[in-house]
Amino acid sequence: MSDAPAARPSVLRRGLWWAADYVYAARRQLAVLSLPWAIGRPRPAPDAWRHGDPELPEAYLVPGVYEHWTFLRPLGDALAEAGHRVRVVHGLGVNRRSIAETADRLARLLGETPAPPGGRVLVAHSKGGLIGKHVLVPSGAATSDSPVPPLGLLGLVAVATPFHGSKLARLFVDPSIRAFRPADVTIVALTGETGVNSRIVSIFGPFDPHIPEGSVLDGAVNVQVPMSGHFRVLASPATHRAVLDGITLLARRDAD
């Protein structure tokens, strides 16, 4: 794993990556549409996701803003194929609620059942990574010195997460997007919560059109994969490998 950023790509290459990124996102959003989703019934996770090795960490998928959990289907399939049980958080819709409110919902869900022997890991995209970090620091209960991870959580593997916000959020009127402004109170508070950064693996590509500030997080394990984009990076086999390696690293750290 490496935290060394690559050289900045050319304007033309960044433009091509930007276009490919939105084509991918549009395809994934269209894939969400189905009869059960269209009439408002919860869409069940694939049955194969329910089974796996109980000694491996259980993975909870946390999508980004305006993303249904099915947006992370390729990543969930890769986790299940590797033997992890994969869970989703129903009732979030397209994840427009505030980071704090959604983190509370996720924490309540995790608290409803005992943690499995292998523990739990949050696997998140974009805003989901901010939600995941918020869960790791409920009321300051979780610090790097905590003897027992809260809710059985070993940590967070976050893909393309704006840990320091995004200056582009200022260009939007939608409160769900403006919440990512670097000066937003929640972003500022989470940035100050450095004690849990050692429990976070941050994964990103060489170029993310949504996050000019990048996803490098001090104190975390930062991994750059060769696939650029904010959305398309989710489908890359290199990202899937990095996520699996990140989960393994978090589990080993907990065992030590």
N, C-alpha and C positions, 0 to 999 in steps of 0.2 A: 504494500500500500504506500502511496506517495502523495505528498501534499504540494509538490512542485507544479505551479501552473505552466501551461504551454504558452508560446509566443502568441500575441494577439493576432487573430486572422484578419485577412483583408476585408474591406467593405463589401466587395462582391460576394466573397464566400459567406460572410455573415448574412447577407441578404438571401442567398440561396438556402442557408440553414433555417433562417426565419420562415421562409415560405414552406419548406418541407415540414417544419415543426407544426405549422397551423393546418397543413393538409392531414398530418397524422392525428392531431387533436380532433379535427372535424370527423374523421373516420371513426375514432373511438367514441365520440359523442353519438354518432348515428348508430353505433353498435349497441348503445344502451337501450334504444327504442325497441320495445317488444310489447305484446299484448298485456302481460301482467304489469309491466311498468306503466304502460299507457293508461290503464284503468286504476292505477294508484295502489295496487297490492304490492307488498314487499317482495322483492325478487330474491329467491333463495340462492345461497352460495352453492357452487358445484359440490356434489356429494363427495367427490374425491378429496376435497379440501378438508373434510371432517376427519379423515383418517390419517394416520401417520405415527411416527415413533414418539411415544410419550416422554422419552428421555431427551428429545430435542426440544428446544424452545418453541413455544406456540407463538405464531406470528399474527398480530392484529393489524389489518390494513387500515390506514387512515388517509383518505383522499384529500386533494386540494380544494380550493374554492371553486364553485360551479362544477364540481366533479362528483358524480355518483360513484359508489364503491366499485362498480363494474369497470370504471375507467382504468383501474389497476389490475384488471383480469390477467394480462400477460405476466405481470410480476407474481400474482398469486399462483398462477399455474406453475411457474418455475419453482416457487417455494414448496408447493405440494409435491412436485416431481422429485424434489430433493429430500422428501420425507417429513417435512414440517406440516403440522396441522395449521390451517389458515382460517382465521376468523374475520368477520366483517362487523361493522357497527351499523345496525339498522336504525332508521329513524332520523338520520342526518339530512336526508334529502340531497340537495346539491351543495351542502356545506356552506351556507351563507351566514349562519349564526356567528357570533363573536368567538374569538379564540378561547376566551375564558369560559364562556358558557358551554362550548363544545367539549373543552377539556373536562369540565365538571361532569358532563354526560358520560364521557368515556370512562372517567374514574369510577363513577357509580356502577357502570356496566361491569368493569373489571372486579369491583368489590362484591358483586353478587355471587361469584363462584370462587372456590379456592384455587390458588395457582397450581398448575400441573407440576410434576416433579422436575421437568426441564425448565421451568420458568416461562416468562413471557417476554416478547420483544415487540415493540411498536415498529412497524414498517410503513413509512409515510412519504407522501409526495407534497412538495410545496408548502401550502398553509398547514397541511397535516403534520409537517415537522415542527412547526411552531406550537401546534396543539399538543404534540407529543412531549415537547420540552416542558410545556406548562404542566402536564400531568406529572412529570418527574419532580416538580418543585411545588407540590400543593402546600400552601401556607408555610413554605420554607422547611417542610418536614424532611425533604430529601436533600442530602448534601453528599459530597464525595466521601465523607467519613461515616455515612449511615451504615450500620452493620447489616441491615436487612433492606433490600430494595423494596420500595412501597408497592403494594398490590402484586408482588411477585415479579415486578418489571426488572429485567436485567439491563434494559437500556432502550435506545432509539436508533434505528437506522433510517436516515432521512435522505431523500433524493430531491435535488433541486429546491432546497428550502431557503427562503430569504431571511436568514437568522438576524441580519442587520436591517431588514426592510428593503424597500426598493424605491428609489427616487421617482420612478415612473408612476407610482401610485398617485402622486400629486396631480396627474393629468386627468384623473377620472373623477366623476361625480358620485358614482356608486359607492356607498359606505363600505360594502363588502371588499372592495378593492382599495379604497383609501386607507383602510385599516393597516395596510402594509407600508405606510409612510414611515421613514426612519425615525421621525419625531413622535409617532403614535405612542401613547402612554404604555400600551401593552408591549410593543416592540422594545421600547426603552427598558421596561422592567425585565423582560426576558433576557435582553442583552446583559443586564447586570447580574443575572443568575448564572455565574460562571462555575459554581460548585458541581454542577451535574454535567458539565461539558465532557468530562472524561467518560461518561456513559453514552456518548453520542458518536455515531459514525455518519459523517456527512459526505454524500456522493454527488458528483456534478460533472458536467462536460466542460470542454474548453470554451464554450460560448453559450450563454443563456440570455435570450432576448428580453426576458422579463426581469432579470436580476442583474443590473449593471454592477452592483456591489459584489456579486459573486456569493458563493455559499460556504466559503472557508470560515471555520469556527475555531477560534483559539481554544486550545485545550482538548479539542475533539480529535478523532482520527479522520483526516480529510483525504478523500480518494477521488482523483480525477480519472474518468473513463474517456475513451476516445470518441464517444457519440455526443455531438452538440445538440442543443435544444432544451427547452423547458419541459416539453411533453414527450418528444420522440425518444429521449434518453430512457424513458421507462421500458421501451420495447427492446433495448439493446441487450444481447447476451452478455456483454461485458458488464453492464449494470447489474444484471441478475447474479453474475458471479461475485461482483463486489458486495451486493447485499448479503449473499450467503456467507461470504468471508467475514463480513461485518458481524453477522449474528454469531458465527463461531467465535470470533474474538471476544464479544461481549460475554458469551457463555464461559469461556475460559477464564476471563478476568474474574467473574463471579466465583468460579470454582477455586481460584487461587486465594 
